[in-house]
Amino acid sequence: MDIEKIRTMAIDPIIQPYDKRDTILYALGLGYGADPLDEAELPFVYEKDLRCLPSYANILCHPGFWAQDPQFGIDWVKILHAEQDLVMHQALPATGAIRGEYRVAGLEDKGEGRGALLHQEKDLFDDATGDHLATVRSTLFLRGNGGEGGFGDAMPAAQPVPDRAPDRIVEIATLPRQALIYRLSGDWNPLHADPAIARKAGFDRPILHGLCTKGLANRAILASYCDHDVARFQSMFVRFSKPVMPGETIRFEFFEEGAGQLRFRAVAVERNAVVLDRCSASVG
């Protein structure tokens, strides 16, 4: 890798407008509206009193796959999305225009043959008011690199969830076509749509987007701990451990730690596979 080019890599601010169609489509991609009589979920999929989900911040103003540029020397084919952290400073407006500003926060070298962790940070602002809305930090695992040096800040190591029975369990069933809906919100990776591409990647079918699984966690937290009030949702960190197959049921196991602090994991019920691990969230 060219460490200096990665360290000094600059992305111009990105402004992304979104309207009620975009806000509703994102919620539909997370399975909202499955029960047409569920009035608690209606504000996320109906323009009257429309609400924007906090997890939409994860995908707004996406800068594209810059790590694929050969000048950086990253083995991009072997990149895995490892972790994603979201901190909300204010609720996202139901519609509007958002400005995203980026930096590479650090490159954590694990050693030759052991890979490296690339930490990126995105700050989102309301382009009309300048209000700071959210900070998103993502970690990519560069499996094909390592032993080449590092710089900057690393994210604190995520801790295991408590070794006890969860305080609350929430199950959300996904649809076989869920990835096809979710990708319309901006992630067009064919891995989530094309069976031939999925097979080349080692899967027997297209997999669900990791950030869709994180969005499902957002949905479970809003319903169980926020009474669907987006202003009460403060933060969420997840570690991606295994992919989800569209059509699986996801069981969220929550461990309450007082004062609005949660730890949780997510399990694909049909395979009994942990798909999100060492996760945390805070609510008001």
C-alpha positions in Angstrom: 0.0 0.0 0.0 1.0 3.6 -0.5 0.5 4.7 3.1 1.1 8.4 2.5 -1.4 8.6 -0.4 -4.0 6.9 1.8 -3.2 9.3 4.7 -3.5 12.4 2.6 -6.4 11.1 0.4 -9.0 13.9 0.1 -12.7 13.6 -0.9 -14.6 16.8 -1.8 -17.8 17.3 0.3 -20.7 15.5 -1.2 -24.2 17.0 -1.2 -27.1 14.6 -1.5 -30.7 15.8 -1.7 -33.5 13.3 -0.8 -37.3 13.6 -1.0 -40.2 11.7 0.5 -39.8 8.9 -2.1 -36.2 8.3 -1.0 -37.1 8.3 2.7 -40.0 5.9 2.2 -38.0 3.6 -0.1 -35.3 3.2 2.5 -37.8 2.2 5.1 -39.4 -0.3 2.7 -36.0 -1.8 2.2 -35.9 -2.5 6.0 -39.3 -4.2 5.9 -41.4 -1.4 7.2 -45.1 -1.6 6.2 -45.2 -5.4 6.2 -48.3 -5.1 8.4 -50.6 -2.5 6.7 -52.5 -2.0 10.0 -49.5 -1.2 12.1 -50.0 2.5 12.7 -46.8 2.8 14.7 -44.7 2.1 11.6 -46.9 4.1 9.2 -44.9 7.4 9.6 -41.9 5.8 8.1 -43.7 4.7 4.9 -46.4 7.4 4.5 -45.8 11.0 3.6 -48.2 12.3 6.3 -46.0 13.1 9.4 -43.1 11.4 7.6 -40.0 10.4 9.7 -36.5 9.5 8.5 -34.8 6.6 10.1 -31.5 7.4 11.8 -29.7 4.5 10.1 -30.2 6.3 6.7 -27.2 8.3 7.8 -25.0 5.3 7.1 -25.6 5.4 3.4 -26.2 9.2 2.7 -23.5 11.0 0.8 -21.6 7.8 0.0 -18.2 8.7 -1.6 -17.9 5.6 -3.8 -15.4 2.8 -3.7 -12.2 4.9 -3.7 -10.1 2.0 -2.3 -10.4 0.3 -5.7 -8.1 3.0 -7.3 -4.8 1.3 -8.1 -2.8 4.3 -6.8 -3.5 3.3 -3.2 -2.2 -0.2 -3.6 -5.1 -1.8 -1.7 -6.0 -5.4 -2.5 -9.7 -4.3 -2.8 -11.0 -7.7 -3.9 -10.3 -9.0 -0.4 -11.9 -6.1 1.5 -14.5 -6.9 4.1 -16.8 -4.4 5.9 -15.9 -5.1 9.5 -17.6 -2.5 11.8 -19.9 0.5 11.6 -20.5 3.1 14.2 -23.2 5.8 14.1 -23.6 8.7 16.4 -26.7 11.0 16.0 -26.3 14.6 17.0 -29.7 15.6 15.7 -32.5 13.7 14.0 -32.4 13.6 10.2 -35.0 15.7 8.5 -37.7 13.8 6.8 -36.6 15.3 3.5 -33.8 17.7 2.7 -30.2 18.0 1.4 -27.3 16.6 3.4 -23.6 17.5 3.1 -21.1 14.8 3.8 -17.5 15.5 4.8 -14.9 12.7 4.9 -11.5 11.8 6.3 -9.4 8.7 6.7 -9.1 8.5 10.5 -6.5 5.8 10.6 -4.9 2.7 9.2 -4.2 0.0 11.8 -1.6 -2.5 10.7 -2.1 -6.0 12.0 1.2 -7.3 10.6 2.4 -9.1 7.5 -0.1 -11.8 6.5 -2.6 -10.6 9.1 -4.2 -7.7 7.2 -5.0 -4.1 8.2 -8.0 -2.1 9.4 -8.9 1.0 7.6 -10.9 3.5 9.6 -13.0 6.1 7.8 -15.1 8.9 9.3 -18.0 10.8 7.7 -19.7 13.9 9.2 -23.2 14.8 8.0 -24.6 18.3 8.0 -27.9 19.8 7.0 -26.8 21.7 3.9 -29.5 24.4 4.5 -28.8 25.2 8.2 -25.3 23.9 8.7 -26.5 21.8 11.7 -24.3 18.8 12.5 -26.6 15.8 12.2 -24.5 12.7 12.5 -21.0 11.1 12.6 -20.5 7.8 10.9 -17.3 5.7 11.4 -16.7 2.6 9.3 -13.9 0.0 9.5 -12.8 -2.0 6.5 -10.7 -5.2 7.0 -8.0 -5.2 4.3 -7.4 -9.0 4.2 -4.9 -8.8 1.4 -2.6 -6.2 3.0 -0.7 -5.8 6.3 2.9 -5.4 7.4 3.1 -2.1 5.5 2.7 0.4 8.3 -0.1 2.5 9.7 -1.2 5.9 11.1 -3.9 7.8 12.9 -6.6 6.6 15.3 -8.0 3.2 15.8 -11.5 2.4 17.1 -11.6 1.0 20.7 -11.9 -2.8 20.7 -15.5 -4.0 20.9 -16.3 -6.0 24.0 -18.3 -9.3 24.1 -22.0 -9.1 25.1 -22.8 -10.2 28.7 -22.7 -13.9 29.4 -26.3 -14.1 30.5 -29.8 -14.4 29.2 -30.9 -11.4 27.2 -33.3 -8.9 28.7 -35.4 -8.6 25.5 -35.6 -10.5 22.3 -37.0 -9.1 19.0 -37.4 -11.1 15.8 -37.7 -9.6 12.4 -38.4 -11.7 9.3 -36.7 -10.6 6.1 -38.1 -11.2 2.6 -36.5 -13.3 -0.1 -36.5 -10.1 -2.2 -35.3 -7.8 0.6 -31.9 -7.1 -1.0 -33.5 -6.2 -4.3 -35.5 -3.5 -2.5 -32.7 -2.2 -0.3 -30.2 -1.8 -3.1 -32.5 0.8 -4.7 -31.4 3.2 -1.9 -27.9 3.3 -3.4 -25.8 0.2 -2.9 -25.8 -1.4 -6.4 -23.2 -4.1 -5.7 -24.3 -7.0 -7.8 -23.3 -9.4 -5.0 -26.7 -8.6 -3.6 -28.7 -9.3 -6.8 -26.9 -11.6 -9.3 -26.6 -15.3 -8.4 -23.6 -15.8 -10.7 -21.7 -13.0 -8.9 -22.7 -14.4 -5.5 -21.4 -17.8 -6.5 -18.0 -16.3 -7.6 -17.8 -14.7 -4.1 -18.4 -18.1 -2.5 -22.1 -17.8 -1.7 -24.9 -20.0 -3.1 -27.2 -17.0 -3.5 -27.1 -13.2 -3.2 -26.6 -12.0 0.3 -28.2 -9.1 2.2 -26.3 -5.9 2.6 -24.5 -5.6 5.9 -26.0 -2.1 6.4 -29.4 -3.4 5.8 -28.9 -5.8 8.7 -27.7 -2.8 10.7 -30.9 -1.0 9.6 -32.9 -3.9 10.9 -31.2 -3.4 14.3 -32.2 0.3 14.2 -35.7 -0.8 13.5 -35.7 -3.2 16.5 -34.3 -0.6 18.8 -36.8 2.1 17.8 -39.7 -0.2 18.3 -38.5 -1.7 21.6 -36.8 1.2 23.4 -37.8 4.5 21.7 -41.5 4.1 21.0 -40.6 4.8 17.4 -39.4 8.3 18.3 -36.3 8.9 16.1 -35.2 11.8 18.4 -34.5 9.3 21.2 -32.1 7.2 19.2 -28.6 8.4 20.0 -26.0 5.9 18.8 -25.3 2.4 17.5 -22.2 0.3 16.9 -22.1 -3.1 15.1 -19.5 -5.6 14.2 -20.4 -7.7 11.1 -19.6 -11.3 11.8 -21.5 -13.3 9.1 -23.7 -12.5 6.1 -27.5 -12.7 6.2 -29.4 -14.5 3.4 -32.6 -12.7 2.3 -35.6 -14.6 3.7 -34.0 -15.4 7.0 -35.4 -14.4 10.4 -33.1 -12.2 12.5 -33.3 -12.5 16.2 -32.0 -9.5 18.1 -30.9 -10.2 21.7 -30.7 -7.1 23.9 -28.8 -6.7 27.2 -29.9 -3.7 29.2 -27.1 -1.9 31.1 -29.0 1.0 32.6 -29.4 4.7 31.7 -30.4 3.9 28.1 -27.3 1.8 27.4 -27.8 -1.4 25.4 -25.6 -4.3 24.3 -26.8 -6.7 21.7 -26.1 -9.3 19.0 -28.1 -10.6 16.1 -28.7 -14.2 15.1 -29.9 -15.7 11.8 -32.5 -18.0 13.3 -32.6 -20.7 10.6 -28.8 -21.3 10.7 -28.3 -20.3 14.4 -25.5 -18.0 13.1 -24.4 -14.8 14.8 -24.5 -12.2 12.1 -23.9 -9.0 14.2 -21.8 -9.3 17.3 -20.3 -7.2 20.1 -22.9 -4.5 19.3 -24.0 -1.5 21.5 -26.5 1.3 21.4 -27.7 4.3 23.4 -31.2 5.7 23.6 -32.7 8.7 25.4 
